[in-house]
Amino acid sequence: MKKKSTKMSKGKVIDGSMDVIGLISPIMTIPQVVTVWTTTNTQAISLPTWVTYIFISFAWVIYGVYRKEAPIIAANVLFLILDTALVIGMLK
């Protein structure tokens, strides 16, 4: 019985860590979005890459909804918002 409890607590620690990492990842995109919107310097940024990120994030959101995994949904909705903001900033 102890092994099961230890296994469950390790799983919760790993899940919790991944939840935090899943939210930090999109937040790391914010400086790029700010740079694009404030300087309009997009020379070093690939539009096809960021559009692809939007489609990938959308697919992850659908998967998260299908699996009923709130952390996957939350992280990828953030990515969708930020990636879309970056693409719009590139196109303006």
N, C-alpha and C positions, 0 to 999 in steps of 0.2 A: 504494500500500500504506500510506503514511503517513496518508492521509486516513481510511482504514478504522480504523486504530489510534486516531487522535484521536477519531473518531466513537464508537468503542467506549468509550474512556476517559470521554468526556463523558456517555455513556449510563450508565456505572457511577456517575459522580458524581451524576447526576440520580436514579438508582434509589436510591442510598445516602441521598441527602437526603430523598427521599420516604419511605423506610423509617423514618428518624428522625422525620419529621413525622407519619407514621402512628402512631407510638407515643406521641408527645407529645400528640396530640389527645385520646386517651382519658384520659391522665393529668391533663389540664386539667379533667376532670370531677370529680376527687377532692374538691376543696374544696366543691363543691355537695353531694356525697354526705355529706361530713363534717358540713356545716351542717344538712342534713335530719336526720341521725341524732343529732346532739348537741343541737340546739335544738328540734327538732320543728316548726320554723317552715316551713310549706309554703304560706303564703298567696300568695306571688309565683311559684309554680311550677305549671305546667299538667300535670296528670296525663295527659290525652290526648296531649300533645306527647311526653312521655317514654315512654309506651307505644308510640307510633309509632316513636320512636328504637329501641326494642327490636326491632320488626319489621324496620326498615331494616337494623340491624346483623346480624340473623339472615340476611336476604337477601344481604348482603355476604359473610357467612361461607360461605354456600352457593356463591356466585359464586367466592370465593377457592379453595374446595375444587375446584370444577369446573375452574378455570384453573390449579390447582396453584401458587398464589401465596401463599407463607407470610406475607409482610408484610400482605397484605389479611386473611388469616385471623387473624393475631395481633392486629392493631389492632382488628378488629371483635369478636373474642372478649373483649378488654378492655372495649370499649364495651358489649357485652352484659352483662358482669358488673356494671359500674358503673351502667349504666342500670337494670338489674334491682334492684340494691341501693337506688338512689334511689327507685324506684317502691315497693318494699317499705317503705322508710322513710316514704314519704308515706302509706301505707295503715295503718301501725301505730298 
